[in-house]
Amino acid sequence: MTAPRRTEPRIVIIGAGPTGLGAGYRLQQLGHEDWVILEATDRVGGLATSFTDEAGFTYDIGGHVMFSHYDYYDDLVDKLMGGDYTELQREAWVWMEDRFIPYPFQNNIRDLDPQTVFDCVNGLIKAQREDKPFSNFKEWVDSVMGAGIAEHFMIPYNFKVWATPAELMNFVWIGERVSVVDTESILRNVILREDQVSWGPNNTFKYPLRGGTGYLYEGMRTFVEDHLELETPVASVDPVAKQVRTADGRTWDYDVLLNTMPLNKLIERTDGAPAEVAGAVDGLHWSGSHIVGVGVDRQADTSKNWIYFPEPDVPFYRVTYLSNYSPYMTAKPGQTLFLTETSQSHHKPEDASTIVQRVIDGLVSTKLMEEADRDLVVTTWLCSPEMSYPVPSVTRDTALGTIQPWLRSQDIWSRGRFGAWLYEIGNMDHSAMQGVEFVDAVLEGKPETVWIPRGEGEAGAGIR
């Protein structure tokens, strides 16, 4: 049965990442006709796209896996991938003190040095006895996990991820992102030697058999192709005239605008934004990254999926064995593909000219590669996104509480990883569903359930 054709309202979507594509997919599903997606680059997928180099190795922009909180997204993934996927049990580890321990660290400390174990247990007991209040992420870690876990893992690791000091971050993003440990769990691990390895929403996950995560979004592209404008960066938005002007001089009229470009860049391009809205952008902080791929002409010697690295002498915070996700990520069978992530910001500058060599040195020093493997490296790849993580800073929610209500008053919805600037709903499934729910809200009056109005009164205080 064909969906009824609908021509109003006129909808313009900025960005063809998961959110923009999710919105476009839903629009065509409902039979709406008057809409367009404006994408600045020559490809779809945003940060979820994938690249294949001349050597035949395929890379994602970071360690992505497919798990979901939503039936709609699950059905969409199944439709797009069919049977062309692998399904994996998570094998995540932490490398520290010259050894591997199961992830999450705070639930599996028994194999660390005795002094480290004592520090962690003693700190947790003291923290739970004192029950101190907290106003930022550092204070939350100290209060909930104690000084030992904070010192040995949480503070150094999170600085490596966010490139932002923990005292400058809020704690409302935590939810299912951080495993909260308790005294009984840690004693079971230390005394009874019970590991806890299944925590978290992604303990099992799917991955495309070919093409990386970008395969999924290339599949979504086929449903929006007739409404997609690639290499069409937005130059300005006029909320009074309800027009988007692109860099090629064209204008696009809209009744409702869905923005998925970074929120700060949208405000910079929006004509007539009030001073308080323009000023609120200063409360939005982010970090970039260097994503390095290293292809080695030998079989992987482990079934691990990914590994976390909290120690400062290692240049990356995470390594993913992409070749363990699918045998088609490498040029030929029997090869290994590492994908490493290194954050950067003005708090944590990184030299792009040396990062690939430092990564190879780090893979050797952490025993993921042997010294002799240096001669087996057949390809390397570097991608350095300016913006990788929307930092949940202590100033973020106040900024969002100023910016987002004004945008909505102008019929502009800003959603997605950087459009909403909410890391806690920044996964691929969250992002795609924000696009779907935008359409349902605009066309059918349904309430959003994924997006969170942070900083907008009581509704912004919870963790969904």
C-alpha positions in Angstrom: 0.0 0.0 0.0 1.4 3.4 -1.1 1.6 6.1 1.6 -0.5 9.2 0.9 1.4 12.0 -0.7 1.8 15.1 1.4 3.4 18.4 0.3 3.2 20.6 3.4 5.0 21.7 5.4 8.2 22.5 3.4 11.0 20.8 5.3 14.8 21.5 4.9 17.3 19.2 6.6 20.8 20.3 7.2 23.2 17.3 7.2 23.1 13.8 5.9 24.4 12.0 9.0 22.3 9.4 10.9 19.8 12.1 12.1 19.3 13.7 8.7 19.0 10.3 7.0 16.7 9.1 9.7 14.4 12.0 9.1 14.6 11.6 5.3 13.8 7.9 5.6 10.8 8.6 7.7 9.5 11.4 5.4 9.6 9.1 2.4 8.0 6.3 4.5 5.1 8.7 5.3 4.8 9.9 1.7 5.8 13.5 2.3 7.1 15.2 -0.8 8.4 18.7 -0.1 11.7 18.2 1.6 15.4 18.3 0.9 18.6 17.2 2.7 21.6 19.6 2.3 24.9 17.9 2.9 28.2 19.8 2.9 30.4 16.9 1.9 30.4 14.4 -1.0 29.1 11.5 1.0 26.4 10.6 3.6 26.8 9.2 7.1 28.6 12.1 8.9 30.8 10.7 11.7 29.3 7.2 11.0 30.7 7.0 7.5 33.4 4.6 6.4 36.4 4.7 4.1 38.3 2.1 2.1 41.9 2.9 1.2 43.8 2.0 -1.9 45.3 -1.0 -0.1 41.8 -2.4 0.4 41.3 -1.8 4.1 38.1 -0.3 5.5 38.0 2.1 8.4 35.3 3.7 10.5 35.7 7.2 12.1 36.2 5.6 15.6 35.1 2.5 17.3 31.4 2.0 16.3 29.2 -0.9 17.0 25.5 -1.4 16.3 23.3 -1.9 19.3 20.0 -0.2 19.9 17.4 0.9 22.4 14.6 1.2 19.8 12.5 -1.4 17.9 12.1 1.0 14.9 15.9 1.3 14.5 16.4 -2.4 15.0 13.8 -3.1 12.2 15.5 -0.5 10.0 19.0 -2.0 10.5 17.6 -5.5 9.8 15.9 -4.2 6.6 19.1 -2.5 5.3 21.6 -5.3 6.3 19.5 -8.3 5.6 21.7 -11.2 6.5 24.9 -9.4 5.7 26.2 -8.9 9.2 28.2 -10.4 12.0 26.9 -10.7 15.5 29.5 -10.6 18.3 29.7 -11.0 22.0 31.6 -8.0 23.4 35.2 -8.7 24.5 36.3 -5.4 26.0 39.5 -5.0 28.0 41.6 -2.5 29.9 45.3 -2.4 29.5 47.2 -1.0 32.6 50.0 -2.0 34.8 51.4 -4.0 31.9 48.4 -6.4 31.8 44.9 -6.9 30.5 41.9 -6.8 32.8 38.3 -7.2 31.9 36.1 -4.1 31.3 34.7 -2.3 33.1 37.8 -1.6 35.2 35.9 -0.7 38.4 34.2 -4.1 38.4 37.3 -6.2 37.7 40.3 -5.0 39.7 41.4 -8.3 41.3 44.3 -8.8 38.9 46.0 -5.5 39.5 48.9 -4.8 41.8 47.9 -5.3 45.5 48.5 -1.7 46.3 46.2 -0.6 43.5 43.5 -3.1 44.7 43.8 -1.7 48.2 43.6 1.9 47.1 40.4 1.1 45.1 38.6 -0.9 47.8 39.6 1.5 50.6 38.6 4.5 48.6 35.2 3.1 47.7 34.5 2.2 51.3 35.4 5.7 52.5 33.4 7.3 49.7 30.3 5.4 50.5 30.7 6.1 54.2 31.2 9.9 53.7 28.5 10.3 50.9 29.8 13.7 49.8 27.7 16.0 47.5 29.0 16.7 44.0 28.6 19.4 41.4 30.8 18.2 38.6 32.1 14.9 37.1 35.4 14.9 39.1 33.4 15.3 42.4 31.0 12.6 41.2 33.8 10.1 40.6 35.4 10.9 44.0 32.0 10.7 45.8 30.6 7.6 44.1 33.8 5.6 43.4 36.4 6.9 45.8 39.8 8.3 45.5 41.5 5.0 44.4 39.4 4.3 41.4 39.5 8.0 40.5 43.3 8.2 40.6 44.1 4.9 38.9 41.5 4.9 36.2 38.5 7.2 36.0 40.3 10.6 36.0 43.2 9.7 33.7 41.1 7.7 31.3 38.3 10.3 30.9 40.9 13.0 30.3 42.3 10.9 27.5 38.7 10.4 26.0 37.4 14.0 26.5 40.6 16.0 26.3 38.8 18.0 29.1 39.6 18.1 32.8 36.9 16.2 34.8 36.2 19.3 37.0 35.0 21.1 33.9 32.4 18.4 33.0 29.0 17.8 34.4 27.7 14.4 35.6 24.2 14.2 34.2 25.4 12.4 31.0 26.5 9.3 32.9 23.5 7.0 32.8 24.5 3.8 31.0 27.8 5.3 29.9 29.6 4.6 33.2 29.3 1.4 35.3 28.7 2.4 39.0 30.4 0.0 41.3 29.3 -1.0 44.8 31.1 -2.5 47.8 29.6 -6.0 47.4 30.5 -6.2 43.7 34.1 -5.1 44.2 34.5 -7.6 47.1 33.1 -10.4 45.0 35.6 -9.6 42.4 38.6 -9.3 44.8 37.8 -12.1 47.3 35.7 -14.5 45.3 37.5 -13.7 42.1 34.2 -13.2 40.1 34.6 -11.1 37.0 31.7 -8.9 35.7 32.0 -8.5 32.0 28.5 -8.2 30.7 27.7 -4.7 32.0 26.4 -2.1 29.5 24.0 -1.9 26.6 26.4 -3.1 24.0 27.5 -6.5 25.5 26.3 -8.0 22.2 26.3 -6.2 18.9 25.9 -6.5 15.2 28.3 -5.2 12.6 28.0 -5.0 8.8 29.8 -7.9 7.0 31.2 -5.4 4.4 31.7 -1.7 4.2 31.9 -0.8 7.9 29.2 1.2 9.6 29.0 3.4 6.6 27.3 0.5 4.8 24.2 1.1 6.8 24.0 4.8 5.9 24.8 4.1 2.2 21.8 1.9 2.3 19.6 4.6 3.8 20.8 6.9 1.0 18.9 4.9 -1.6 15.7 5.9 0.1 16.4 9.7 0.1 18.5 10.0 -3.1 15.8 12.1 -5.0 15.8 14.7 -2.1 19.6 14.7 -1.4 21.9 17.6 -2.4 25.6 16.6 -1.8 28.5 19.1 -1.7 26.0 21.8 -0.7 27.3 23.5 2.4 25.0 26.0 4.2 26.2 29.6 4.3 23.4 31.2 6.3 20.0 30.7 7.7 17.4 33.5 7.7 14.8 32.6 10.4 12.6 35.6 9.5 12.4 34.9 5.8 12.6 31.1 6.5 15.3 30.6 4.0 18.5 28.6 4.0 21.2 30.0 1.7 23.9 27.6 0.5 27.5 28.4 -0.6 26.6 28.1 -4.3 24.2 31.0 -3.9 20.9 29.1 -4.0 18.2 29.6 -1.5 15.9 27.0 0.0 12.5 28.0 1.5 11.2 26.1 4.5 8.4 26.0 7.0 10.3 23.8 9.4 14.1 23.4 9.5 15.9 20.4 11.0 19.5 21.2 11.7 22.1 18.5 12.4 25.3 20.5 11.9 27.1 21.4 15.1 24.9 23.8 17.1 27.6 26.4 17.5 28.1 26.6 13.8 24.4 26.9 13.2 24.2 29.9 15.5 27.2 31.5 13.8 25.3 31.2 10.4 21.9 32.3 11.7 21.0 35.9 10.8 19.7 38.0 13.7 20.4 35.6 16.6 19.8 37.5 19.8 22.9 38.5 21.8 22.1 36.1 24.6 21.8 33.2 22.2 25.0 34.1 20.3 26.8 34.5 23.6 25.5 31.1 25.0 27.5 29.4 22.3 30.6 30.0 24.5 29.2 27.5 26.9 29.4 24.7 24.3 32.7 22.8 24.3 34.0 19.9 22.2 37.0 17.8 21.5 38.5 16.5 18.2 40.4 13.4 17.5 43.0 11.6 15.5 41.7 8.3 14.2 44.6 6.1 13.0 44.3 2.8 11.2 47.1 0.3 11.0 46.9 -2.8 8.7 49.3 -5.6 9.5 50.0 -8.6 7.2 49.4 -11.3 9.8 46.5 -13.0 11.5 45.1 -11.4 14.7 46.3 -13.3 17.7 43.3 -12.5 19.9 39.5 -12.4 19.7 39.3 -9.1 21.6 37.0 -6.4 20.2 38.4 -3.3 21.8 40.8 -2.2 24.6 40.9 0.9 26.8 44.1 2.6 27.8 44.0 4.9 30.8 47.8 5.4 31.2 49.2 8.7 29.9 52.3 7.2 28.3 50.1 5.4 25.7 49.1 7.8 22.9 45.5 6.4 22.3 42.6 5.8 24.7 41.1 3.0 22.7 42.1 0.4 20.2 39.5 -1.5 18.1 40.4 -4.8 16.3 38.3 -4.0 13.2 39.4 -7.2 11.6 37.7 -9.1 14.4 34.4 -7.5 13.5 34.4 -8.8 10.0 36.9 -10.6 7.8 36.1 -8.2 5.0 37.6 -5.2 6.7 41.1 -6.2 5.5 42.4 -6.5 1.9 42.7 -10.3 2.2 42.2 -13.0 4.8 44.7 -13.5 7.6 45.4 -9.8 8.1 44.9 -7.6 11.2 43.4 -4.1 11.2 43.8 -1.9 14.3 41.8 1.3 14.7 43.1 3.7 17.4 41.5 6.9 18.8 43.4 9.8 20.3 41.5 12.9 21.5 42.7 16.5 21.1 41.7 20.0 22.3 43.3 23.1 23.7 43.6 21.3 27.0 45.3 18.4 25.3 47.0 19.3 22.0 48.3 16.5 19.8 50.9 16.7 17.0 49.2 15.3 13.8 52.5 15.0 12.0 53.8 12.4 14.5 50.6 10.6 15.6 50.8 7.7 13.2 54.3 6.8 14.2 53.4 7.3 17.9 50.5 5.0 17.5 52.6 2.2 16.0 55.1 2.7 18.8 52.2 2.5 21.3 50.8 -0.7 19.7 54.3 -2.3 20.2 54.7 -1.0 23.8 51.3 -2.4 24.8 52.1 -5.8 23.2 49.3 -5.6 20.6 52.1 -5.7 18.0 55.5 -7.4 18.2 58.6 -5.5 17.3 58.9 -7.6 14.2 55.4 -6.6 13.1 56.7 -3.1 12.2 58.0 -4.7 9.0 54.5 -6.3 8.3 52.6 -3.0 8.3 51.1 -2.8 4.9 49.0 0.4 5.2 48.2 3.2 7.6 45.3 5.7 7.6 44.7 9.0 9.4 41.4 10.9 9.9 41.4 13.9 12.2 37.8 15.2 12.7 37.8 18.7 14.2 34.7 17.8 16.3 34.3 14.2 17.6 32.8 14.6 21.1 30.3 17.2 22.3 31.7 17.6 25.8 29.1 17.6 28.6 30.7 20.6 30.2 29.4 22.3 33.4 28.3 25.2 31.2 26.5 23.0 28.6 23.0 22.8 30.0 22.7 26.5 30.7 23.8 27.2 27.1 21.3 24.7 25.7 18.5 26.1 27.9 19.1 29.5 26.2 19.7 28.3 22.6 17.2 25.5 22.0 14.0 27.4 23.1 14.9 30.3 20.9 15.5 28.0 17.9 12.2 26.3 18.4 10.4 29.6 18.5 11.9 30.1 15.0 10.6 26.7 13.8 14.2 25.3 13.9 14.8 21.9 15.5 18.4 21.1 16.2 19.0 17.4 16.8 21.7 14.8 16.4 25.1 14.2 18.1 26.3 17.8 17.6 23.0 19.4 16.7 21.5 18.6 20.1 25.0 18.7 21.7 24.0 15.8 24.0 26.6 13.0 24.2 24.3 10.9 26.3 22.0 10.5 23.3 24.7 10.7 20.7 25.0 7.1 19.6 24.0 6.1 16.1 20.6 4.7 17.2 19.9 7.8 19.3 20.8 10.1 16.4 18.8 8.3 13.8 15.8 8.2 16.0 16.0 11.9 16.7 15.5 12.4 13.0 12.6 9.9 12.9 10.9 11.5 15.9 11.3 15.0 14.5 9.2 13.9 11.5 6.6 12.3 13.7 6.4 15.4 15.9 6.0 17.8 12.9 3.7 15.8 10.8 1.7 13.8 13.3 2.0 15.8 16.6 3.7 12.9 18.4 5.9 13.8 21.4 9.7 13.2 21.2 11.0 10.5 23.5 14.7 10.5 22.7 15.7 14.1 22.7 16.2 15.6 26.2 15.5 19.3 26.9 18.5 19.9 29.0 18.6 23.2 30.9 14.9 23.8 30.2 13.5 23.4 33.7 12.6 20.2 35.5 12.5 18.1 32.4 16.2 18.8 31.8 17.2 17.3 35.1 16.7 13.6 34.5 18.7 11.0 32.6 16.7 9.2 30.0 
